[in-house]
Amino acid sequence: MEFWTEKIIGGKMKVTGVKTYVIENESAPRSGGGEETGNWYIGGKYFLILELSTDEGIIGLGEKLTGSSFTGNMTWKDFKSQIQLVHETVEAFVIGKNPFDIEKIYYDMYAGRHDYRLPSLHFGMVLSGIEMALWDIVGKATNQPIYNLLGGKCWDKLRAYAYMPPIPEGNPDNAGAVAEQLLKEGNTACKFDPFHPITGVPRDISLKEITYTENIFKSIRSAVGNELEVGLGTHGQLTTYSAIRVAKAIEPYQPFWFEEPVSPENIDEMARVAAHTSIPIATGERLATVFQFSELLKKQAAQIIQIDIGQAGGILVGKKVAAMAEANYAVIAPHMYCGPVAAAAALQVATCAPNFMIAEANQGPLHKKIFKEPVVFENGFIEIPTGPGLGIEFDPKVLEKHIVS
């Protein structure tokens, strides 16, 4: 492909179409601590991929996240409405536009319809998938990885944390042995979530559950000392007072962070938890747009920002949020429970963010083989893709075996 053609230089390249397809994921052993609960689909049972085409023959890859919303007996047909929303949005706001005009296209999509201008993970995932595909086109057109177009590399490799494997027999005394194994594999950090279920109305956490969690931390510190950072990865399922009780119990063990201690709708309550503990509060995976992250930082509710590039609005939103966090001496730790394309987009933002701290290493079997050059997580670090755009290309043989629509 010839780079910098007259049409590209003159700003006349246009988006001409969109194609979507669904990939069925492969299951893997469950992780996250606690007892063994069988296999699950890391990043979701299905990945909804989109391709934007241009009149220059350049194709941009994107992903509309489906996450854990479609599991069990559900099939890809259960989210046909999301597929239709991708097509409808592209046809209304992207076809015929110059893919370099990413900022304008984003706001056309986000604010072009008066009654829908509100932060929404449902629509935010659509915007994010389209936006990252536009960036992929721009990177390919300029023969540059996206991070080079956003300030260049701040890191040669990206530190990442592992999910804690199931604790044998669910016995907290065995957590130390699990931590030792993670260290042997080269990890410097991990996280686990001991409070189940993770959904529903925020609930009281019993003293028994709190003590169980405290004993896990105690076992890990006894086994590996301060060699392994350990984050508490809750999902907003705690009441405010329960979160404060949990924080007080585990504070002596220096957790890496306390993730989403309360549900993200009420930032004031999260700020109340933050004010009651020295443990860093981490959140952001269920926030969308720069506006919600601005409130989070303004109210000092968190200092570790776990933005999900595939949900919050895309790569440029990610870069802006990282800059806002930087100005508040906060760091980013991108949430990457997603499919392989959205994960590649998150790596682009992390690479060019000076306040990047750590990324989520959430790779299932398919993540590790779906690209011609797989994204490598090894010895506690993720290797940064060097190719143009997102730096990824599907392996057609692997892809063909997993496409279901």
Secondary structure, DSSP 4 states (H G I P E B T S, - for coil): --SS-HHHHTT---EEEEEEEEEE---EE--SSSS---EE-TTBSEEEEEEEEETTS-EEEEEE--BTTS-TT--GGGGHHHHHHHHHHHHHHTTTS-TT-HHHHHHHHHHSSGGG-S--HHHHHHHHHHHHHHHHHHHHHHTSBGGGGGT--S-SEEEEEEEPPPPGGG-GGGHHHHHHHHHHTT-SEEEE--SS--SSS-BPPPHHHHHHHHHHHHHHHHHHTTSSEEEE---SBB-HHHHHHHHHHHGGG--S-EE--B-TT-HHHHHHHHHT-SSPEEE-TT--HHHHHHHHHHTT--SEE---HHHHT-HHHHHHHHHHHHHTT-EE-----S-HHHHHHHHHHHHT-TTB--EE----TTTTTSBSSPPPEETTEEEPP-SSBTS--B-HHHHHHHB--
